[in-house]
Amino acid sequence: RGENRNGRPIVGALKLHLSKTQPLDPEAGQNIAAILQHYAATALARPGESASASRCMVWDVFSGRLHHAPKANLNRLHVMEACCEEIAFRWQAA
């Protein structure tokens, strides 16, 4: 929790990725950070706070990379939602 440059209240989150053998590529890191920002906005933010893209990050510990949520992630979230729906559909059919 903190404030942005304009003094408005913001919230962020950090996820640790702990895999020695499966480092995150930039696309995967941004996808996870985008979901993290969505979670921060819907579950962590208090009234009047917003989830900051620059403060929602995934740290790939063993590769040393830090992935930030992209500023424009609405389309990315729609694609991931469609992927989840496809997985759920196939899971029920199995």
Backbone bond lengths (Angstrom), bond angles and torsions (degrees), N, CA, C in turn:
res aa  C-N    CA-C-N  psi(-1)  N-CA   C-N-CA  omega(-1)  CA-C   N-CA-C  phi
1 R - - - 1.442 - - 1.518 107.97 -
2 G 1.303 114.57 143.15 1.447 120.20 178.93 1.511 110.13 -175.68
3 E 1.329 114.55 -154.99 1.458 120.88 179.37 1.519 108.96 -130.57
4 N 1.336 115.29 149.05 1.458 118.71 175.09 1.535 109.27 -84.83
5 R 1.316 116.52 -173.41 1.470 120.55 -177.70 1.520 113.16 -60.77
6 N 1.320 116.05 -27.35 1.462 120.98 -179.03 1.526 112.45 -89.79
7 G 1.323 117.16 2.60 1.452 120.99 179.64 1.516 114.59 84.08
8 R 1.324 117.01 8.28 1.464 120.19 179.07 1.532 109.95 -83.12
9 P 1.331 117.84 143.75 1.463 120.33 -178.21 1.533 112.16 -70.67
10 I 1.315 115.25 135.75 1.468 121.46 179.24 1.526 109.10 -132.08
11 V 1.311 114.02 162.97 1.457 121.93 175.70 1.524 107.11 -134.46
12 G 1.317 116.20 150.99 1.454 121.55 177.84 1.513 109.44 -142.14
13 A 1.330 115.99 179.22 1.464 121.32 179.78 1.519 108.93 -154.84
14 L 1.311 115.19 154.07 1.464 121.99 179.13 1.514 108.52 -129.29
15 K 1.332 116.24 131.48 1.458 121.86 174.65 1.519 107.62 -115.39
16 L 1.311 115.90 135.01 1.453 120.71 176.40 1.520 108.99 -94.93
17 H 1.335 115.90 133.20 1.466 121.65 174.19 1.524 106.07 -106.69
18 L 1.324 116.60 113.80 1.464 121.76 -173.74 1.523 110.60 -114.49
19 S 1.319 116.50 76.80 1.454 120.87 177.62 1.523 108.79 -136.65
20 K 1.316 115.47 121.08 1.465 119.62 178.36 1.524 111.42 -76.60
21 T 1.326 116.96 -29.08 1.466 120.03 -172.67 1.525 114.22 -102.29
22 Q 1.329 118.67 -14.55 1.462 121.86 -178.02 1.524 110.77 -126.16
23 P 1.337 118.63 76.41 1.468 118.94 178.05 1.530 110.29 -68.37
24 L 1.313 115.75 153.51 1.456 120.95 179.16 1.528 110.28 -81.09
25 D 1.326 116.22 134.43 1.456 118.05 170.72 1.529 107.27 -82.02
26 P 1.330 118.56 164.88 1.473 120.29 -176.19 1.528 114.09 -55.79
27 E 1.323 117.79 -38.86 1.473 120.91 -179.46 1.528 111.04 -65.17
28 A 1.318 116.82 -45.57 1.465 120.59 179.38 1.525 110.39 -64.47
29 G 1.318 116.93 -41.56 1.454 120.74 178.75 1.517 111.93 -61.26
30 Q 1.325 116.99 -42.60 1.463 120.34 178.26 1.524 111.58 -68.35
31 N 1.339 117.01 -36.60 1.467 119.66 177.79 1.526 110.98 -62.41
32 I 1.313 116.48 -45.88 1.461 120.46 -179.69 1.525 110.07 -65.31
33 A 1.319 116.94 -41.77 1.468 120.43 179.18 1.526 111.13 -65.35
34 A 1.325 117.72 -34.85 1.468 120.89 177.20 1.525 110.64 -65.30
35 I 1.328 116.92 -42.58 1.464 120.63 176.82 1.528 109.53 -64.58
36 L 1.324 116.59 -39.21 1.462 120.73 177.79 1.526 111.05 -62.21
37 Q 1.328 117.26 -40.44 1.462 120.21 177.37 1.528 110.78 -64.72
38 H 1.314 116.41 -41.54 1.469 119.95 177.31 1.530 110.36 -61.09
39 Y 1.324 116.68 -42.80 1.465 120.79 177.35 1.529 110.68 -62.25
40 A 1.318 116.24 -44.63 1.467 120.02 179.91 1.524 110.65 -60.85
41 A 1.331 116.69 -39.52 1.464 120.76 -179.02 1.528 112.05 -69.55
42 T 1.329 116.73 -36.87 1.465 119.63 -174.04 1.525 113.88 -93.78
43 A 1.328 118.01 -26.36 1.467 119.76 -173.94 1.529 114.18 -117.24
44 L 1.327 117.58 -27.00 1.460 119.66 -175.20 1.523 114.19 -102.47
45 A 1.324 115.92 -34.29 1.464 120.13 -174.88 1.524 111.18 -67.42
46 R 1.301 114.98 135.06 1.458 122.10 175.16 1.533 108.02 -88.88
47 P 1.319 117.79 165.89 1.466 119.07 177.84 1.535 110.93 -54.65
48 G 1.318 115.80 130.47 1.453 121.73 -179.41 1.516 114.07 92.58
49 E 1.328 118.37 -12.50 1.465 121.85 177.92 1.523 109.77 -95.32
50 S 1.317 115.40 154.24 1.457 119.94 172.98 1.521 108.42 -128.35
51 A 1.330 115.61 153.78 1.463 121.05 178.52 1.519 108.20 -83.94
52 S 1.312 116.26 123.93 1.459 122.44 -178.23 1.524 110.69 -89.07
53 A 1.333 116.59 126.87 1.468 120.60 178.07 1.530 110.90 -60.68
54 S 1.313 116.79 -38.77 1.465 119.75 -177.85 1.522 112.47 -72.75
55 R 1.323 117.19 -13.93 1.463 121.16 -179.84 1.530 112.79 -107.98
56 C 1.334 116.99 6.40 1.462 121.82 174.53 1.526 106.65 -109.38
57 M 1.331 115.32 110.86 1.461 120.50 -169.30 1.522 112.09 -135.89
58 V 1.319 114.30 156.00 1.456 122.16 171.19 1.523 106.29 -121.52
59 W 1.312 115.79 123.46 1.462 120.55 178.93 1.517 108.31 -103.82
60 D 1.324 115.80 114.01 1.464 122.30 174.65 1.524 105.98 -83.07
61 V 1.313 116.16 97.34 1.460 122.34 -168.37 1.528 112.08 -59.87
62 F 1.316 118.34 -48.31 1.461 120.07 -173.14 1.527 113.57 -77.27
63 S 1.331 117.75 -24.78 1.469 119.05 175.63 1.524 111.09 -91.86
64 G 1.342 116.26 -15.81 1.458 120.33 179.59 1.517 114.38 78.08
65 R 1.319 117.86 14.17 1.471 121.25 -178.92 1.523 111.22 -95.26
66 L 1.316 114.06 142.42 1.457 121.53 176.06 1.523 107.74 -115.53
67 H 1.318 116.48 122.34 1.462 122.42 -178.48 1.524 108.63 -109.27
68 H 1.337 116.34 129.04 1.461 122.38 178.75 1.522 109.49 -102.69
69 A 1.321 115.46 153.66 1.461 120.23 173.87 1.526 108.70 -66.88
70 P 1.323 117.55 136.43 1.462 119.14 175.98 1.524 110.57 -68.09
71 K 1.321 116.23 150.83 1.471 119.66 -178.91 1.521 111.33 -66.80
72 A 1.316 117.01 -39.29 1.468 121.71 177.81 1.524 107.96 -104.94
73 N 1.328 116.60 102.08 1.462 117.97 -175.91 1.523 114.23 -127.30
74 L 1.315 118.55 9.70 1.457 120.71 -177.54 1.530 111.21 -61.65
75 N 1.326 117.72 -47.27 1.464 120.67 178.99 1.524 110.42 -62.95
76 R 1.318 116.91 -41.11 1.468 121.80 178.83 1.537 110.01 -59.76
77 L 1.333 116.92 -42.99 1.460 120.38 179.28 1.527 111.77 -66.63
78 H 1.327 117.76 -36.38 1.469 120.72 177.31 1.525 110.88 -64.66
79 V 1.321 117.04 -40.71 1.468 120.85 178.94 1.525 110.03 -64.81
80 M 1.328 116.92 -43.77 1.471 119.71 179.80 1.524 111.03 -66.70
81 E 1.332 117.70 -35.07 1.461 120.75 176.83 1.524 110.16 -64.32
82 A 1.324 117.09 -41.90 1.463 120.82 178.07 1.529 110.59 -63.87
83 C 1.316 116.93 -38.57 1.474 120.58 177.09 1.524 110.49 -62.91
84 C 1.301 117.17 -42.38 1.473 121.12 179.34 1.525 110.78 -64.72
85 E 1.324 117.04 -39.57 1.461 120.23 177.73 1.523 110.84 -64.04
86 E 1.323 116.75 -39.60 1.470 121.04 178.14 1.529 110.64 -64.16
87 I 1.322 116.68 -42.64 1.469 120.47 178.45 1.528 109.91 -63.19
88 A 1.325 117.31 -44.77 1.468 121.07 179.85 1.531 110.73 -61.75
89 F 1.324 116.48 -40.91 1.464 120.53 179.13 1.519 110.69 -62.60
90 R 1.333 116.83 -46.43 1.456 120.96 -178.45 1.532 111.21 -69.82
91 W 1.314 117.07 -32.58 1.461 121.44 179.41 1.536 109.43 -63.82
92 Q 1.339 116.54 -43.37 1.459 120.67 -179.57 1.528 111.32 -67.95
93 A 1.322 116.93 -31.67 1.458 121.34 -177.61 1.528 111.82 -77.10
94 A 1.319 117.51 -18.25 1.480 120.26 -175.94 1.511 112.15 -77.83
